[in-house]
């Protein structure tokens, strides 16, 4: 537990966040950066990471959706429970449901 705080991990990633990728000596953290790096490096074509500008912009919007909407709302509900031992604040659930509803709309079709 807490392997990300061990000295050898901190040498790789001083921010000690997970996930962290090491690829042929190249160290990268942040899940979005890792995803785009892996697709760009190992994708056989552009089906996973389109080169067409507008299609790519739509993909990027979805890739970063959680930063703007989901993480903040989810955090207000979950973090007090996990880190402060509080009871869940059920008043926060409609905000999470709204964000998940937006995600469902984006993914439809």
The first five atom37 places (N, CA, C, CB, O) and aatype in JSON, in Angstrom:
{
  "aatype": [20, 20, 20, 20, 20, 20, 20, 20, 20, 20, 20, 20, 20, 20, 20, 20, 20, 20, 20, 20, 20, 20, 20, 20, 20, 20, 20, 20, 20, 20, 20, 20, 20, 20, 20, 20, 20, 20, 20, 20, 20, 20, 20, 20, 20, 20, 20, 20, 20, 20, 20, 20, 20, 20, 20, 20, 20, 20, 20, 20, 20, 20, 20, 20, 20, 20, 20, 20, 20, 20, 20, 20, 20, 20, 20, 20, 20, 20, 20, 20, 20, 20, 20, 20, 20, 20, 20, 20, 20, 20, 20, 20, 20, 20, 20, 20, 20, 20, 20, 20, 20, 20, 20, 20, 20, 20, 20, 20, 20],
  "atom_mask": [
    [1, 1, 1, 1, 1],
    [1, 1, 1, 1, 1],
    [1, 1, 1, 1, 1],
    [1, 1, 1, 1, 1],
    [1, 1, 1, 1, 1],
    [1, 1, 1, 1, 1],
    [1, 1, 1, 1, 1],
    [1, 1, 1, 1, 1],
    [1, 1, 1, 1, 1],
    [1, 1, 1, 1, 1],
    [1, 1, 1, 1, 1],
    [1, 1, 1, 1, 1],
    [1, 1, 1, 1, 1],
    [1, 1, 1, 1, 1],
    [1, 1, 1, 1, 1],
    [1, 1, 1, 1, 1],
    [1, 1, 1, 1, 1],
    [1, 1, 1, 1, 1],
    [1, 1, 1, 1, 1],
    [1, 1, 1, 1, 1],
    [1, 1, 1, 1, 1],
    [1, 1, 1, 1, 1],
    [1, 1, 1, 1, 1],
    [1, 1, 1, 1, 1],
    [1, 1, 1, 1, 1],
    [1, 1, 1, 1, 1],
    [1, 1, 1, 1, 1],
    [1, 1, 1, 1, 1],
    [1, 1, 1, 1, 1],
    [1, 1, 1, 1, 1],
    [1, 1, 1, 1, 1],
    [1, 1, 1, 1, 1],
    [1, 1, 1, 1, 1],
    [1, 1, 1, 1, 1],
    [1, 1, 1, 1, 1],
    [1, 1, 1, 1, 1],
    [1, 1, 1, 1, 1],
    [1, 1, 1, 1, 1],
    [1, 1, 1, 1, 1],
    [1, 1, 1, 1, 1],
    [1, 1, 1, 1, 1],
    [1, 1, 1, 1, 1],
    [1, 1, 1, 1, 1],
    [1, 1, 1, 1, 1],
    [1, 1, 1, 1, 1],
    [1, 1, 1, 1, 1],
    [1, 1, 1, 1, 1],
    [1, 1, 1, 1, 1],
    [1, 1, 1, 1, 1],
    [1, 1, 1, 1, 1],
    [1, 1, 1, 1, 1],
    [1, 1, 1, 1, 1],
    [1, 1, 1, 1, 1],
    [1, 1, 1, 1, 1],
    [1, 1, 1, 1, 1],
    [1, 1, 1, 1, 1],
    [1, 1, 1, 1, 1],
    [1, 1, 1, 1, 1],
    [1, 1, 1, 1, 1],
    [1, 1, 1, 1, 1],
    [1, 1, 1, 1, 1],
    [1, 1, 1, 1, 1],
    [1, 1, 1, 1, 1],
    [1, 1, 1, 1, 1],
    [1, 1, 1, 1, 1],
    [1, 1, 1, 1, 1],
    [1, 1, 1, 1, 1],
    [1, 1, 1, 1, 1],
    [1, 1, 1, 1, 1],
    [1, 1, 1, 1, 1],
    [1, 1, 1, 1, 1],
    [1, 1, 1, 1, 1],
    [1, 1, 1, 1, 1],
    [1, 1, 1, 1, 1],
    [1, 1, 1, 1, 1],
    [1, 1, 1, 1, 1],
    [1, 1, 1, 1, 1],
    [1, 1, 1, 1, 1],
    [1, 1, 1, 1, 1],
    [1, 1, 1, 1, 1],
    [1, 1, 1, 1, 1],
    [1, 1, 1, 1, 1],
    [1, 1, 1, 1, 1],
    [1, 1, 1, 1, 1],
    [1, 1, 1, 1, 1],
    [1, 1, 1, 1, 1],
    [1, 1, 1, 1, 1],
    [1, 1, 1, 1, 1],
    [1, 1, 1, 1, 1],
    [1, 1, 1, 1, 1],
    [1, 1, 1, 1, 1],
    [1, 1, 1, 1, 1],
    [1, 1, 1, 1, 1],
    [1, 1, 1, 1, 1],
    [1, 1, 1, 1, 1],
    [1, 1, 1, 1, 1],
    [1, 1, 1, 1, 1],
    [1, 1, 1, 1, 1],
    [1, 1, 1, 1, 1],
    [1, 1, 1, 1, 1],
    [1, 1, 1, 1, 1],
    [1, 1, 1, 1, 1],
    [1, 1, 1, 1, 1],
    [1, 1, 1, 1, 1],
    [1, 1, 1, 1, 1],
    [1, 1, 1, 1, 1],
    [1, 1, 1, 1, 1],
    [1, 1, 1, 1, 1],
    [1, 1, 1, 1, 1]
  ],
  "atom_positions": [
    [[0.83, -1.18, 0.0], [0.0, 0.0, 0.0], [0.88, 1.25, 0.0], [-0.95, -0.01, 1.21], [1.95, 1.29, 0.62]],
    [[0.4, 2.27, -0.71], [1.12, 3.54, -0.82], [2.49, 3.39, -1.49], [1.3, 4.16, 0.56], [3.45, 4.07, -1.13]],
    [[2.56, 2.46, -2.47], [3.81, 2.26, -3.19], [4.25, 3.53, -3.91], [3.67, 1.11, -4.18], [5.44, 3.72, -4.16]],
    [[3.29, 4.39, -4.25], [3.62, 5.62, -4.97], [4.38, 6.62, -4.11], [2.35, 6.26, -5.5], [4.84, 7.65, -4.61]],
    [[4.52, 6.33, -2.82], [5.28, 7.2, -1.93], [6.67, 6.67, -1.64], [4.52, 7.39, -0.64], [7.43, 7.28, -0.89]],
    [[7.01, 5.53, -2.22], [8.33, 4.94, -2.01], [9.39, 5.73, -2.8], [8.33, 3.44, -2.44], [9.08, 6.28, -3.86]],
    [[10.62, 5.8, -2.3], [11.66, 6.59, -2.96], [11.88, 6.25, -4.44], [12.95, 6.41, -2.23], [12.09, 7.16, -5.25]],
    [[11.84, 4.97, -4.81], [12.08, 4.63, -6.21], [10.96, 5.16, -7.11], [12.21, 3.12, -6.37], [11.22, 5.54, -8.25]],
    [[9.72, 5.17, -6.61], [8.62, 5.72, -7.4], [8.73, 7.24, -7.48], [7.26, 5.31, -6.8], [8.49, 7.83, -8.53]],
    [[9.09, 7.88, -6.37], [9.23, 9.33, -6.35], [10.33, 9.81, -7.29], [9.51, 9.8, -4.92], [10.26, 10.93, -7.8]],
    [[11.35, 8.98, -7.52], [12.37, 9.33, -8.51], [11.77, 9.4, -9.91], [13.52, 8.32, -8.49], [12.14, 10.27, -10.7]],
    [[10.86, 8.5, -10.2], [10.19, 8.5, -11.5], [9.19, 9.65, -11.6], [9.48, 7.17, -11.75], [9.12, 10.35, -12.61]],
    [[8.41, 9.82, -10.55], [7.29, 10.75, -10.57], [7.23, 11.52, -9.27], [5.96, 10.0, -10.82], [6.68, 11.03, -8.28]],
    [[7.8, 12.72, -9.23], [7.8, 13.5, -7.99], [6.41, 13.91, -7.53], [8.65, 14.72, -8.17], [6.24, 14.3, -6.37]],
    [[5.41, 13.84, -8.41], [4.04, 14.14, -8.0], [3.37, 12.92, -7.35], [3.22, 14.61, -9.21], [2.28, 13.03, -6.8]],
    [[4.03, 11.78, -7.42], [3.61, 10.5, -6.84], [2.15, 10.15, -7.14], [3.81, 10.54, -5.34], [1.44, 9.61, -6.29]],
    [[1.71, 10.46, -8.37], [0.34, 10.14, -8.73], [0.3, 8.86, -9.58], [-0.31, 11.32, -9.5], [1.29, 8.46, -10.19]],
    [[-0.86, 8.26, -9.58], [-1.1, 7.04, -10.33], [-2.21, 7.36, -11.32], [-1.49, 5.84, -9.39], [-3.18, 8.01, -10.94]],
    [[-2.1, 6.94, -12.56], [-1.1, 6.04, -13.11], [0.16, 6.77, -13.54], [-1.68, 5.29, -14.29], [0.16, 7.98, -13.78]],
    [[1.22, 6.01, -13.62], [2.5, 6.46, -14.16], [2.97, 5.39, -15.13], [3.56, 6.71, -13.03], [2.94, 4.2, -14.83]],
    [[3.41, 5.82, -16.29], [3.87, 4.91, -17.35], [5.37, 5.06, -17.53], [3.13, 5.19, -18.68], [5.89, 6.18, -17.55]],
    [[6.06, 3.94, -17.67], [7.46, 3.94, -18.08], [7.53, 3.12, -19.36], [8.41, 3.36, -16.94], [7.25, 1.92, -19.34]],
    [[7.91, 3.76, -20.47], [7.96, 3.11, -21.77], [9.34, 3.35, -22.38], [6.84, 3.63, -22.71], [9.64, 4.46, -22.83]],
    [[10.16, 2.33, -22.38], [11.53, 2.45, -22.9], [12.27, 3.62, -22.27], [11.51, 2.62, -24.42], [12.95, 4.37, -22.96]],
    [[12.14, 3.77, -20.95], [12.84, 4.83, -20.23], [12.12, 6.17, -20.22], [14.18, 5.0, -20.82], [12.54, 7.08, -19.51]],
    [[11.05, 6.3, -20.99], [10.27, 7.53, -21.02], [9.21, 7.44, -19.93], [9.61, 7.76, -22.43], [8.44, 6.49, -19.9]],
    [[9.18, 8.43, -19.03], [8.25, 8.42, -17.9], [7.17, 9.48, -18.15], [8.99, 8.69, -16.56], [7.45, 10.62, -18.5]],
    [[5.93, 9.05, -17.95], [4.79, 9.94, -18.19], [3.71, 9.64, -17.17], [4.24, 9.79, -19.64], [3.44, 8.47, -16.88]],
    [[3.09, 10.68, -16.62], [1.94, 10.47, -15.75], [0.8, 11.35, -16.24], [2.28, 10.78, -14.27], [1.01, 12.21, -17.1]],
    [[-0.36, 11.14, -15.72], [-1.64, 11.69, -16.1], [-2.29, 10.75, -17.11], [-1.49, 13.13, -16.69], [-1.76, 10.5, -18.19]],
    [[-3.44, 10.23, -16.73], [-4.1, 9.2, -17.54], [-4.4, 9.67, -18.96], [-5.38, 8.75, -16.87], [-4.29, 8.89, -19.9]],
    [[-4.79, 10.92, -19.13], [-5.1, 11.42, -20.47], [-3.86, 11.48, -21.34], [-5.75, 12.8, -20.39], [-3.88, 11.07, -22.5]],
    [[-2.79, 11.99, -20.78], [-1.54, 12.05, -21.53], [-1.04, 10.65, -21.87], [-0.46, 12.82, -20.72], [-0.54, 10.42, -22.97]],
    [[-1.18, 9.72, -20.95], [-0.77, 8.34, -21.19], [-1.61, 7.72, -22.3], [-0.91, 7.49, -19.9], [-1.07, 7.07, -23.2]],
    [[-2.92, 7.93, -22.26], [-3.79, 7.37, -23.31], [-3.39, 7.88, -24.69], [-5.26, 7.73, -23.02], [-3.22, 7.09, -25.62]],
    [[-3.25, 9.18, -24.83], [-2.94, 9.72, -26.16], [-1.54, 9.32, -26.6], [-3.06, 11.25, -26.15], [-1.31, 9.09, -27.79]],
    [[-0.61, 9.23, -25.68], [0.74, 8.78, -26.02], [0.73, 7.34, -26.54], [1.67, 8.88, -24.8], [1.31, 7.04, -27.59]],
    [[0.06, 6.45, -25.8], [0.03, 5.04, -26.2], [-0.66, 4.85, -27.55], [-0.67, 4.21, -25.14], [-0.19, 4.07, -28.39]],
    [[-1.75, 5.54, -27.77], [-2.46, 5.42, -29.05], [-1.6, 5.98, -30.18], [-3.82, 6.15, -28.99], [-1.53, 5.38, -31.25]],
    [[-0.95, 7.11, -29.94], [-0.1, 7.7, -30.97], [1.1, 6.83, -31.29], [0.37, 9.09, -30.53], [1.5, 6.71, -32.45]],
    [[1.67, 6.22, -30.27], [2.87, 5.41, -30.49], [2.55, 4.03, -31.06], [3.63, 5.26, -29.19], [3.23, 3.57, -31.97]],
    [[1.53, 3.37, -30.52], [1.3, 1.97, -30.86], [0.08, 1.72, -31.76], [1.15, 1.19, -29.6], [-0.1, 0.6, -32.24]],
    [[-0.75, 2.74, -31.99], [-1.89, 2.55, -32.87], [-1.46, 2.26, -34.29], [-2.79, 3.77, -32.83], [-0.57, 2.92, -34.81]],
    [[-2.08, 1.29, -34.92], [-1.7, 0.9, -36.27], [-2.27, 1.86, -37.32], [-2.17, -0.51, -36.56], [-1.74, 1.96, -38.43]],
    [[-3.33, 2.56, -36.97], [-3.92, 3.55, -37.88], [-4.55, 4.64, -37.01], [-5.0, 2.88, -38.84], [-4.28, 4.7, -35.81]],
    [[-5.36, 5.5, -37.6], [-5.93, 6.59, -36.8], [-7.36, 6.29, -36.32], [-5.93, 7.87, -37.61], [-8.1, 7.21, -35.99]],
    [[-7.74, 5.0, -36.28], [-9.09, 4.65, -35.85], [-9.32, 4.94, -34.35], [-9.37, 3.19, -36.14], [-10.44, 5.24, -33.96]],
    [[-8.29, 4.85, -33.53], [-8.43, 5.15, -32.11], [-8.17, 6.61, -31.78], [-7.49, 4.28, -31.31], [-8.69, 7.14, -30.8]],
    [[-7.38, 7.26, -32.6], [-7.03, 8.66, -32.37], [-7.09, 9.36, -33.73], [-5.59, 8.8, -31.72], [-6.07, 9.49, -34.41]],
    [[-8.27, 9.82, -34.12], [-8.46, 10.37, -35.47], [-7.61, 11.6, -35.73], [-9.91, 10.71, -35.68], [-7.38, 12.42, -34.84]],
    [[-7.14, 11.71, -36.95], [-6.36, 12.88, -37.35], [-7.24, 14.03, -37.82], [-5.38, 12.49, -38.43], [-6.83, 15.18, -37.78]],
    [[-8.46, 13.71, -38.28], [-9.37, 14.75, -38.76], [-9.68, 15.68, -37.59], [-10.68, 14.13, -39.37], [-10.1, 15.22, -36.53]],
    [[-9.49, 16.96, -37.78], [-9.5, 17.95, -36.7], [-10.78, 17.96, -35.88], [-9.28, 19.31, -37.28], [-10.71, 17.94, -34.65]],
    [[-11.93, 18.0, -36.51], [-13.18, 18.1, -35.75], [-13.49, 16.8, -35.0], [-14.33, 18.46, -36.67], [-13.98, 16.83, -33.87]],
    [[-13.22, 15.67, -35.63], [-13.43, 14.39, -34.96], [-12.51, 14.29, -33.75], [-13.19, 13.2, -35.93], [-12.92, 13.83, -32.68]],
    [[-11.27, 14.7, -33.93], [-10.3, 14.68, -32.82], [-10.73, 15.62, -31.71], [-8.9, 15.06, -33.33], [-10.57, 15.3, -30.53]],
    [[-11.28, 16.78, -32.06], [-11.74, 17.72, -31.05], [-12.88, 17.12, -30.22], [-12.2, 19.03, -31.71], [-12.94, 17.32, -29.01]],
    [[-13.76, 16.38, -30.87], [-14.85, 15.73, -30.14], [-14.31, 14.67, -29.19], [-15.86, 15.11, -31.13], [-14.78, 14.52, -28.07]],
    [[-13.31, 13.92, -29.65], [-12.66, 12.93, -28.8], [-12.0, 13.6, -27.61], [-11.63, 12.12, -29.6], [-12.14, 13.13, -26.47]],
    [[-11.27, 14.68, -27.86], [-10.62, 15.41, -26.76], [-11.63, 15.94, -25.76], [-9.78, 16.57, -27.31], [-11.38, 15.9, -24.55]],
    [[-12.76, 16.42, -26.24], [-13.8, 16.92, -25.34], [-14.25, 15.82, -24.38], [-15.0, 17.45, -26.14], [-14.42, 16.05, -23.19]],
    [[-14.44, 14.62, -24.92], [-14.85, 13.5, -24.07], [-13.72, 13.06, -23.15], [-15.31, 12.34, -24.93], [-13.97, 12.68, -22.0]],
    [[-12.51, 13.1, -23.65], [-11.36, 12.69, -22.84], [-11.21, 13.57, -21.61], [-10.07, 12.73, -23.69], [-10.8, 13.1, -20.55]],
    [[-11.53, 14.85, -21.75], [-11.37, 15.8, -20.65], [-12.68, 16.11, -19.92], [-10.78, 17.08, -21.18], [-12.7, 16.94, -19.01]],
    [[-13.76, 15.44, -20.29], [-15.07, 15.69, -19.68], [-15.03, 15.52, -18.16], [-16.1, 14.75, -20.26], [-15.63, 16.31, -17.43]],
    [[-14.34, 14.52, -17.71], [-14.34, 14.25, -16.27], [-13.71, 15.38, -15.46], [-13.6, 12.96, -15.99], [-14.12, 15.61, -14.32]],
    [[-12.75, 16.08, -16.02], [-12.1, 17.17, -15.28], [-13.11, 18.27, -14.97], [-10.91, 17.75, -16.08], [-13.16, 18.79, -13.85]],
    [[-13.9, 18.62, -15.97], [-14.81, 19.75, -15.83], [-16.04, 19.41, -15.01], [-15.23, 20.24, -17.2], [-16.46, 20.21, -14.18]],
    [[-16.62, 18.27, -15.23], [-17.91, 17.96, -14.62], [-17.86, 16.84, -13.57], [-18.88, 17.58, -15.69], [-18.29, 17.03, -12.44]],
    [[-17.34, 15.72, -13.96], [-17.52, 14.52, -13.16], [-16.67, 14.5, -11.88], [-17.2, 13.33, -13.99], [-17.2, 14.21, -10.8]],
    [[-15.39, 14.79, -11.98], [-14.5, 14.67, -10.82], [-14.92, 15.6, -9.68], [-13.06, 14.97, -11.23], [-14.97, 15.17, -8.53]],
    [[-15.22, 16.83, -10.0], [-15.6, 17.79, -8.96], [-16.88, 17.33, -8.25], [-15.8, 19.19, -9.57], [-16.95, 17.36, -7.02]],
    [[-17.87, 16.92, -9.02], [-19.14, 16.52, -8.43], [-19.0, 15.21, -7.65], [-20.2, 16.38, -9.52], [-19.55, 15.06, -6.55]],
    [[-18.28, 14.27, -8.22], [-18.05, 13.0, -7.55], [-17.26, 13.22, -6.26], [-17.29, 12.02, -8.49], [-17.55, 12.61, -5.23]],
    [[-16.27, 14.11, -6.32], [-15.44, 14.39, -5.16], [-16.22, 14.97, -4.0], [-14.35, 15.33, -5.54], [-15.96, 14.63, -2.84]],
    [[-17.17, 15.85, -4.29], [-17.98, 16.44, -3.21], [-18.79, 15.38, -2.48], [-18.92, 17.51, -3.78], [-19.11, 15.54, -1.3]],
    [[-19.1, 14.31, -3.18], [-19.87, 13.23, -2.56], [-18.97, 12.21, -1.86], [-20.72, 12.53, -3.62], [-19.26, 11.79, -0.73]],
    [[-17.91, 11.82, -2.51], [-17.1, 10.69, -2.04], [-15.97, 11.09, -1.08], [-16.51, 9.99, -3.22], [-15.74, 10.39, -0.1]],
    [[-15.27, 12.19, -1.34], [-14.1, 12.53, -0.54], [-14.41, 12.71, 0.95], [-13.47, 13.78, -1.07], [-13.64, 12.22, 1.78]],
    [[-15.5, 13.38, 1.33], [-15.78, 13.48, 2.77], [-16.01, 12.11, 3.42], [-17.0, 14.36, 2.99], [-15.68, 11.91, 4.59]],
    [[-16.55, 11.18, 2.66], [-16.78, 9.83, 3.19], [-15.45, 9.11, 3.35], [-17.73, 9.02, 2.26], [-15.18, 8.52, 4.4]],
    [[-14.62, 9.16, 2.32], [-13.35, 8.43, 2.33], [-12.32, 9.03, 3.28], [-12.78, 8.39, 0.95], [-11.63, 8.3, 3.99]],
    [[-12.23, 10.36, 3.3], [-11.11, 10.99, 4.0], [-11.49, 11.62, 5.34], [-10.51, 12.02, 3.13], [-10.61, 11.93, 6.14]],
    [[-12.79, 11.82, 5.58], [-13.2, 12.47, 6.82], [-14.16, 11.62, 7.63], [-13.82, 13.8, 6.52], [-14.59, 12.02, 8.72]],
    [[-14.52, 10.44, 7.11], [-15.4, 9.54, 7.82], [-16.83, 10.03, 7.95], [-14.86, 9.3, 9.15], [-17.57, 9.55, 8.81]],
    [[-17.24, 10.97, 7.11], [-18.6, 11.51, 7.17], [-19.58, 10.57, 6.47], [-18.65, 12.91, 6.52], [-19.19, 9.68, 5.71]],
    [[-20.85, 10.79, 6.75], [-21.9, 10.08, 6.03], [-22.05, 10.72, 4.65], [-23.25, 10.12, 6.83], [-21.82, 11.91, 4.49]],
    [[-22.43, 9.93, 3.65], [-22.64, 10.49, 2.31], [-23.71, 11.58, 2.32], [-23.03, 9.39, 1.31], [-24.74, 11.44, 2.98]],
    [[-23.45, 12.66, 1.59], [-24.41, 13.75, 1.46], [-25.28, 13.48, 0.23], [-23.69, 15.14, 1.34], [-24.88, 13.77, -0.9]],
    [[-26.44, 12.93, 0.47], [-27.33, 12.52, -0.63], [-27.79, 13.71, -1.47], [-28.55, 11.79, -0.07], [-28.26, 13.52, -2.59]],
    [[-27.66, 14.93, -0.95], [-28.0, 16.12, -1.74], [-27.05, 16.31, -2.92], [-27.98, 17.36, -0.85], [-27.38, 17.03, -3.87]],
    [[-25.89, 15.66, -2.88], [-24.92, 15.77, -3.97], [-25.24, 14.82, -5.13], [-23.52, 15.48, -3.45], [-24.74, 15.01, -6.24]],
    [[-26.06, 13.81, -4.88], [-26.35, 12.81, -5.92], [-27.0, 13.38, -7.18], [-27.24, 11.76, -5.35], [-26.64, 12.93, -8.27]],
    [[-27.93, 14.33, -7.1], [-28.49, 14.87, -8.35], [-27.43, 15.51, -9.26], [-29.56, 15.9, -8.02], [-27.55, 15.44, -10.48]],
    [[-26.42, 16.12, -8.67], [-25.34, 16.73, -9.47], [-24.53, 15.65, -10.2], [-24.41, 17.58, -8.58], [-24.15, 15.82, -11.35]],
    [[-24.28, 14.56, -9.51], [-23.56, 13.44, -10.14], [-24.43, 12.83, -11.23], [-23.18, 12.36, -9.08], [-23.94, 12.54, -12.32]],
    [[-25.7, 12.63, -10.94], [-26.62, 12.07, -11.94], [-26.67, 12.95, -13.18], [-28.02, 11.91, -11.35], [-26.72, 12.43, -14.3]],
    [[-26.67, 14.27, -13.0], [-26.7, 15.18, -14.15], [-25.45, 15.01, -15.01], [-26.82, 16.64, -13.67], [-25.54, 14.94, -16.24]],
    [[-24.29, 14.95, -14.38], [-23.04, 14.77, -15.12], [-23.02, 13.43, -15.84], [-21.84, 14.88, -14.18], [-22.59, 13.35, -17.0]],
    [[-23.47, 12.38, -15.17], [-23.51, 11.06, -15.82], [-24.54, 11.03, -16.95], [-23.84, 9.97, -14.79], [-24.35, 10.33, -17.95]],
    [[-25.62, 11.8, -16.8], [-26.6, 11.92, -17.88], [-25.99, 12.57, -19.11], [-27.8, 12.72, -17.41], [-26.25, 12.14, -20.24]],
    [[-25.17, 13.6, -18.9], [-24.46, 14.23, -20.03], [-23.54, 13.22, -20.7], [-23.65, 15.47, -19.55], [-23.49, 13.15, -21.93]],
    [[-22.83, 12.45, -19.91], [-21.93, 11.45, -20.47], [-22.71, 10.42, -21.28], [-21.13, 10.77, -19.36], [-22.29, 10.02, -22.36]],
    [[-23.84, 9.98, -20.75], [-24.68, 9.04, -21.49], [-25.08, 9.61, -22.84], [-25.93, 8.67, -20.68], [-25.05, 8.91, -23.85]],
    [[-25.46, 10.88, -22.87], [-25.84, 11.52, -24.15], [-24.67, 11.54, -25.12], [-26.34, 12.96, -23.91], [-24.85, 11.28, -26.31]],
    [[-23.48, 11.85, -24.62], [-22.31, 11.89, -25.49], [-22.01, 10.53, -26.09], [-21.1, 12.37, -24.73], [-21.58, 10.43, -27.25]],
    [[-22.24, 9.48, -25.31], [-21.88, 8.13, -25.75], [-22.97, 7.43, -26.55], [-21.54, 7.3, -24.56], [-22.72, 6.38, -27.14]],
    [[-24.17, 7.99, -26.57], [-25.25, 7.38, -27.33], [-24.9, 7.38, -28.81], [-26.59, 8.11, -27.08], [-24.5, 8.4, -29.37]],
    [[-25.06, 6.22, -29.43], [-24.79, 6.11, -30.86], [-23.34, 5.94, -31.15], [-25.29, 7.29, -31.58], [-22.96, 5.83, -32.31]]
  ]
}
